[in-house]
Amino acid sequence: MPGENDRVSVGQDIAWRLQGLAFAGLIAFLRGLGLERASALGGRLLRTLGPMTRVHRTVLRNLTLAFPEMDPAERARLAMDQWDQTGRTFAELMMMDRLTPASGRIEIVGAERLEAIRTGKTPVVFVSGHFANFELMPAVILAAGIPCMISYRAANNPYVDRQIRANRARYGVKLFAPKGGDGARELLAGLARGESVALLNDQKFSEGPEVSFFGHPVNAAPGPSRLALRFGTVLQPMSVTRLPGVRFRLTVHEPIELAATGDRSGDIARGVQAVTSFVEDRVREHPVDWFWVHKRWPKSVYSEM
């Protein structure tokens, strides 16, 4: 399975194969449970196990940085609830073919914007963050009939990665753009062909411009803003909110139009800030829906806590 030019030891390959078998078993088990029971099980497991991990400290630190005025007991409750959310999402990812718009489980707000993109001649740059079940966004985009390159980060284990890709293909995701230099070229080629692109833009990117997130400095990826400016198109934000049960509200928000002033660096930085502010606004509205487990701020911010 590894590429011909990859130098992988026999031991590493065997370990990867065993992990791939275990992952396949997990997928089969969860799919056998069905959507509702698998989601509930994933939530219960991470709500129980998550607080026992070192990552829980990251969650609490992130919540303190974002909501310093919040009562500590409320932050602790929110930390527990987000584990339930994360566990549910991971379980649901194994059966996203059962969570398409045709399932009746997704309320779409702003669907007319998707229709305008589908019928228009100009592709857009979809942007969002890790909200609730974030995989609903590509599912909805593709179900709307919009040709779209979906950016992803390949799993380190190639046998697991193959299964992830096959699982995504079940609900229509067939266009992939690996992150990095090759991915950037693929995204550029896709836009040139008239295909839209979709990226999650809420994680740490040390080489990106510095912007403000919850009043603290962060570095964020400039890629979406660069693409939008290069092709003279808009950033199209989307978000997902979990409703009771395995039900969701997906919102297609007002597009973000970037001004090309001739100051390219400044234009890109303003676009990055606009996306970062959009993410912050959505997190403030529904904090439990965000993916709190990653270290979003730089070490300098954490060291000042």
Phi, psi and omega in degrees: 000316176300151182298160183299329184270358179278130177262103183237130179291158179300319180298318179295318180295320178296317179298318179297318180296318179295319177297322178296320177296317179297320180294319177297321178295321178297316179300314181297319181296311182294320179294328177292329178292329186094162189298309185297312183290322179295317179299314180296320179296316178300319178296315181295319182297311182286330176296329179276314187272326184306312181296346179275351184266165178291338181295333182300326178295321177298317179302312182294322178294318178299317180295324178293320178294320183282322186230067182296336182277349183287142177300134181306325179294324178291320177297320179296319178295318179296323178298319178293316182296324181291332175295320177300316179299314182296317179297318177299316182298313181300321178293319182293332181298338181283350183216047182293341175295345177261005181235037176273170177305332180292344181289341183079009183261000185238120173268122184254120177257126181089026181299335180296334177290324176294320179296321179294323178292319181298319184272346181281172182260351184252122176290163181234169176252102177287135178227149176193190177229184180278078181256128176047229175271092187292342179289349176295331184295308176298326178299318181288319179302312183290324178295334178283357178085022181262115175298127188210134172276124181256118180283142178209161175251118183297143175291148179298325179276114185294332180286325174290318181299321179298320179291323178297316180295319179294323179294321179291326180296336179299331182245026167103354182278104182240349180254123183237147177227093179305141181290155183110192183300315180296320180297319179299319179295321178296319180295318178299317180295321179297315178297321179297331178278356181094011178269141174284168176229155182225130181220143169270131192230045185231018179247166184297135176219096191300333182274357183277168179295153179275128178227181182254135178222112185056036177080005179241150178288139173220160172253135185228153183294131180273355187308309181302318181292321177300315181296315181298317180292320182296322184258007177060041181236186185255160166272124182252101182283148174222158176212161180230136175237134178279132175259173178305139183075198178268069180222153188215156169243119177253128183245129173261107189277174174302136180293153176261116180263127182262136179271132175263097186267352187101341174266086189300314181299317179293321179297318179295315180299321179293325176294318179298319179295322180297317179292318180297320178293322176300314179298315180300317180298319180291322179296319179296324180291318184220075185300330182293340184280347185272160182269088188281356190278350180261154181278096186281327184265159178289164183303325182299325179288316180296324183291341180274356182286000000 
